Amino acid sequence: QVQLVESGGGSVHAGGALSLSCAASGDTFRGFFLGWFGQAPGEERAGVASIDSAGSTSYVDSVKGRFTISRDNAKNTLYLEMNSLKPEDTAAYYCAAARHKLTWTTMWRQPSSPLGYWGQGTQVTVSS
């Protein structure tokens, strides 16, 4: 079992920056697929950024050039640097992990699925 705990959320003005962290325990996630999902009020959870075991990253178009995902396997920690924040970035952000690519692909396409591992979320609020 893997437990994920997010931290670093908060409230900022538009144009500001926040750094999110996700600490894992229970197992090393060196070979895991990892990522961040966001859930805005009244909307479904959706993928924001992901990183595979080789360090390859992908982002949804709305955050490209503003957010950076990274991982530190030695510290079992996942990060999300959020810059130039916009009010539409306001959401609860969840980190997620999966051992296998098929599981991760399913989680990305269907974030409401019970597959993989999920944190409890951290709130990011961006005011205009």
C-alpha positions in Angstrom: 0.0 0.0 0.0 1.1 3.6 -0.7 -0.1 6.6 1.3 0.1 10.0 -0.3 -0.1 13.3 1.6 -0.2 16.6 -0.2 0.9 19.9 1.2 1.6 23.5 0.0 -1.8 24.7 -1.1 -3.1 28.1 -0.2 -4.5 31.4 -1.4 -2.7 33.7 -3.8 -3.6 36.6 -6.1 -3.5 36.1 -9.9 0.0 36.0 -11.2 1.3 34.5 -8.0 3.0 31.2 -7.4 2.6 28.1 -5.2 4.6 24.9 -4.7 2.8 21.7 -4.0 4.4 18.6 -2.5 3.2 15.1 -2.2 5.0 12.8 0.2 4.6 9.0 -0.2 5.0 6.4 2.4 4.4 2.7 2.6 6.5 1.8 -0.5 9.1 3.4 -2.7 7.6 5.0 -5.8 10.7 4.9 -7.8 9.1 3.0 -10.7 5.6 4.5 -10.4 3.7 6.7 -12.7 2.9 9.9 -10.8 0.8 13.0 -11.4 -1.5 15.8 -10.2 -5.2 16.2 -10.8 -7.3 19.2 -10.1 -11.0 19.4 -9.2 -12.6 22.8 -9.5 -15.9 23.5 -7.6 -18.8 21.8 -9.4 -16.5 20.0 -11.9 -15.1 16.6 -12.2 -11.5 15.8 -11.3 -9.1 16.1 -14.3 -5.5 15.4 -14.9 -3.1 18.4 -14.8 0.4 17.0 -15.1 2.1 13.6 -15.1 5.6 12.2 -14.9 6.7 8.7 -15.5 9.5 6.7 -14.0 12.0 7.9 -16.6 11.2 11.5 -15.8 9.2 12.2 -18.9 6.5 14.8 -18.3 3.2 15.8 -19.8 0.8 18.7 -19.2 -2.7 19.7 -20.1 -2.6 22.7 -22.5 -4.0 25.1 -19.9 -0.9 24.8 -17.7 1.9 24.4 -20.2 4.6 26.9 -19.6 3.3 27.8 -16.2 3.4 24.5 -14.1 6.3 22.2 -13.7 6.0 18.6 -12.3 9.0 16.9 -10.9 9.9 14.0 -8.6 12.6 13.1 -6.1 12.7 9.4 -5.8 15.2 9.5 -3.0 12.8 11.5 -0.9 9.7 9.7 -2.2 8.2 13.1 -3.0 6.3 14.5 -6.0 6.2 18.3 -6.7 4.2 20.7 -8.7 5.6 24.2 -9.2 2.7 26.6 -10.1 3.6 30.0 -11.6 1.5 32.8 -13.2 -1.5 31.4 -11.5 -4.9 32.3 -12.8 -8.3 32.3 -11.1 -9.3 29.4 -13.3 -6.6 27.3 -11.6 -8.6 27.4 -8.4 -9.2 23.8 -7.4 -8.4 21.0 -5.0 -5.2 19.4 -6.2 -4.7 15.7 -5.7 -1.5 13.7 -6.3 -1.9 10.2 -7.6 0.3 7.2 -8.3 0.1 3.9 -10.1 2.5 1.0 -10.5 1.5 0.1 -14.1 1.0 2.1 -17.2 -2.4 0.6 -18.0 -3.6 1.6 -14.5 -2.2 5.1 -14.9 -3.8 5.5 -18.3 -7.2 4.5 -16.9 -6.8 6.9 -14.0 -5.9 9.7 -16.4 -8.9 9.0 -18.6 -11.3 8.2 -15.7 -10.1 10.1 -12.6 -13.2 8.9 -10.7 -12.0 5.3 -11.0 -11.0 3.5 -7.8 -7.7 2.5 -9.3 -4.3 3.5 -8.1 -3.4 5.6 -5.1 -4.7 9.0 -4.3 -3.9 11.7 -1.7 -6.6 13.6 0.2 -6.0 16.8 -1.8 -4.8 20.3 -1.0 -6.8 23.5 -1.9 -5.4 26.1 -4.2 -7.4 29.4 -4.5 -6.4 32.1 -6.9 -8.2 35.5 -6.6 -8.4 38.1 -9.3 
